[in-house]
Amino acid sequence: MKNKNSDDSLQRNSVPILAWDFHYEYLNELKGLSDDLKRVSKISNEFIWDEKKLNIQERIKNEVVLVTDLDLKIVFASSGIKKMTGYKEEEVLGKTPKMFQGPATSKKDLKDIREAVKKQIPFAKTLENYRKNGQTYKCKIDASPIYNLKGEISHFIAFEKQDLSA
């Protein structure tokens, strides 16, 4: 025969497993953020960027950060890329941001972006992009060239987030 008091005690002191899942997920996000900052700092130090001027440490918390070389090949993608696009970082490295574009992506906006890159000037656009599974999403992009301390462009950086207002 079961002891009713021990059953009641178990119910009062138990924590739903769901709470641990949220905690674990949060810890993984913090670890990902820390890893992202270390990796982007390594690139920054190698190419002698002014990290504070770029405000990466603050922006990486709420936005996906993509860094491309001068040929627009992705050399860094923050861990948030998976949540926004469905692609893991290793799947986007070495490719260009064109991989997120498709038939619904505005040709005019793409032309404007190409012009800005050619002129090596900052730009901000909202594009209709594509996830790995083919679904579209509105992506707010704030991008600019990155200059080293010698004043030479070494990379481009884009801060991206899903536009939920659309």
C-alpha positions in Angstrom: 0.0 0.0 0.0 1.3 3.4 -1.0 2.0 6.1 1.6 -0.2 9.0 0.7 2.1 11.5 2.5 5.2 10.4 0.4 3.2 10.9 -2.8 2.1 14.4 -1.8 5.7 15.2 -0.8 6.9 14.1 -4.2 4.4 16.2 -6.0 5.2 19.4 -4.0 9.0 19.1 -4.4 9.1 18.0 -8.1 10.2 20.5 -10.7 8.7 20.1 -14.2 11.3 18.8 -16.7 10.2 21.6 -19.0 11.9 24.2 -16.7 15.2 22.4 -17.0 14.8 22.4 -20.8 14.4 26.2 -20.9 17.4 26.6 -18.6 19.5 24.2 -20.8 18.4 26.1 -23.9 19.4 29.4 -22.3 22.8 28.1 -21.3 23.4 26.9 -24.8 22.5 30.3 -26.2 25.0 32.0 -23.8 27.7 29.5 -24.7 27.0 30.2 -28.4 27.2 33.9 -27.9 30.5 33.5 -26.0 31.9 31.3 -28.8 30.7 33.8 -31.4 32.5 36.7 -29.7 35.7 34.7 -29.4 35.7 33.7 -33.1 34.8 37.2 -34.4 37.5 38.7 -32.1 40.0 36.3 -33.6 39.2 37.6 -37.1 39.1 41.2 -35.8 42.6 40.8 -34.2 44.0 39.2 -37.3 42.8 41.9 -39.6 43.2 44.8 -37.0 39.6 46.1 -36.9 38.3 48.5 -34.4 35.8 46.2 -32.7 34.4 48.9 -30.5 33.5 51.1 -33.5 31.7 48.1 -35.0 29.7 47.5 -31.8 29.7 43.8 -32.5 29.6 42.8 -28.8 26.3 44.5 -28.3 24.7 43.8 -31.6 25.5 40.1 -31.7 23.1 39.5 -28.8 20.0 40.3 -30.9 21.1 40.0 -34.5 22.8 37.5 -36.7 26.3 38.7 -37.7 27.7 37.7 -41.1 31.2 38.7 -42.1 32.3 38.2 -45.7 35.6 38.6 -47.4 36.0 41.1 -50.3 34.7 38.4 -52.8 31.6 38.3 -50.5 32.3 34.7 -49.4 31.0 34.2 -45.8 33.9 33.8 -43.4 31.9 34.1 -40.2 28.3 33.6 -39.2 27.1 33.9 -35.7 25.2 31.0 -34.1 21.8 32.8 -34.6 22.1 31.9 -38.3 20.6 28.5 -37.6 17.5 29.9 -35.9 16.9 32.5 -38.6 17.6 30.5 -41.7 17.8 26.8 -40.8 21.4 26.6 -42.0 24.3 25.8 -39.7 27.4 28.0 -39.8 29.4 25.3 -41.5 26.8 25.1 -44.3 27.1 28.8 -45.1 30.9 29.3 -44.8 32.6 29.9 -48.1 29.3 30.7 -49.9 27.8 34.1 -50.7 24.7 35.6 -49.2 23.0 34.8 -52.6 22.3 31.4 -51.1 19.4 33.0 -49.1 17.8 34.7 -52.1 15.2 33.4 -54.5 12.4 34.3 -56.9 10.6 36.6 -54.3 13.8 38.6 -53.6 13.5 42.1 -55.0 15.8 42.5 -58.1 15.8 46.3 -57.5 17.0 45.8 -53.9 19.7 43.4 -55.0 20.9 45.9 -57.6 21.0 48.6 -54.9 23.1 46.3 -52.7 25.5 45.4 -55.5 26.0 49.2 -56.1 26.7 49.8 -52.4 29.2 47.0 -52.3 30.9 48.2 -55.5 31.1 51.8 -54.1 32.1 50.3 -50.7 29.5 52.2 -48.8 27.1 51.1 -46.0 23.5 50.1 -46.8 20.3 49.0 -45.1 17.7 46.9 -46.8 14.9 44.5 -46.0 14.9 41.6 -48.3 12.6 38.6 -48.9 15.0 35.8 -48.1 14.7 32.0 -48.1 15.3 29.5 -45.3 16.8 26.1 -45.9 13.3 24.6 -46.0 12.2 27.0 -48.7 10.0 29.3 -46.5 10.5 33.0 -47.1 11.1 35.6 -44.4 11.7 39.3 -44.3 15.4 40.0 -43.4 16.5 43.4 -42.2 20.1 43.9 -43.2 22.4 46.6 -42.0 25.7 46.2 -43.7 29.0 48.1 -44.2 32.6 47.7 -45.2 35.1 47.0 -42.4 38.3 49.0 -42.5 41.5 47.9 -40.8 43.6 50.4 -38.9 45.5 51.2 -42.1 42.3 52.5 -43.6 42.0 49.6 -46.1 38.8 47.6 -46.6 39.3 44.0 -45.4 35.8 42.6 -45.1 32.1 43.4 -45.1 29.9 43.0 -42.1 26.1 42.5 -42.0 23.9 42.7 -39.0 20.7 40.8 -39.8 17.4 40.1 -38.1 14.0 38.8 -39.1 11.5 41.6 -39.7 8.5 40.5 -37.8 6.4 43.6 -38.5 5.8 42.5 -42.1 
